[in-house]
Amino acid sequence: MLNALPRKYSEYYFLGSTILFTTLFITLGCFAHAQGTIRKDQVKQDTIKKDTIKKDSVQLDTIHFSDRIWNIRNFTTETVGPGNNYWSADKTKNVWVDSRGFLHLKLTRDEHNPDKWYCAQVETQDSLGKGTYEFEVEGAIDKLNENVVLGLFSYPDDGIKSPDGFDEIDIEYSKWGERDNPANFDYAVWGDEHQKARKQIDFFYVSLRSIYTTQTYIRTGKKVKFESWAGFNSHKSRLYQTDVMPKTRRLKPALRDMPVFINLWLVKPLKGTKPLPPSDGKTVEIVIHSFTFTPE
């Protein structure tokens, strides 16, 4: 049939067909992408909803520390983040407040299963906003085993397995599984989940003479100021690190009120499914003398 058409009409026919099929292809591609985005968002929302329901249905263990009530994470038969770990609320082994009012967090090995380790985490029941957050910490945090993480942070806990990676403010001491890592702690700010520039993390190294430090971050709304001191409160002896984040206007720190977390846990390799135990096989204990929040 095409052979019967004049040459110029055959060219118009092929040109029109090409435009039609190209338009159809782009339209279907956009539709598929939109449907994929919708499905991902729906899965995320379903996950948040299910975890929130699960959290509401679980009887939480609590502890009283620094004039606040803290929830204790307790997952001894299933693993959850961070690090896909087991978490224990055992007040004789993993999380307790001593007679002086100090909070103890301890990373321990299961008595019956040497390959199973229990991590420790507490979370304030109330959410806090702009102001100064101060933690008085006892422990050799600069010498933690490379597979151990100490976290002091604000995080939007929308469920037990909250979606990760946004609206978060962290002070973390760890070598992140690398024995020869030149850094052993970091400050981090994660922006709103819908922003393109979602995070900024600054890494540092410190060698401390004392096991007593004060870790602080100040939320102003537009910026977060971090400070790490040797010594406690009015007896601070040396400011060994400070930083102001974010350094780019494209990243905005969290504005919402959020719970405060303190945790001690094990790193999971990027391509692994299980966390790495302390390479020296030793338990780890950190003591928090106090936590204070001063509103802006």
Secondary structure, DSSP 8 states (H G I E B T S, - for coil): -GGGS-HHHHHHHHHHHHHHHHHHHHHHHHHHHHHHHHHHHHHHHHHHHHHHHHHHHS--EEEEETTEEEEE--EEEEEETTTTEEE---TTTTEEE-TTS-EEEEEEE-SS-TT-EEEEEEEESS-B-SEEEEEEEES-GGG--TTEEEEEEE---SSTT---SSSEEEEEE--TT-TT-S--EEEEEE--TT-SS-EEEEEE----S-SEEEEEEEE-SS-EEEEEEES-GGG--EEEEEEEE--STT-----S-B-EEEEEEE---TT-SS----TT---EEEEEEEEEEEE-
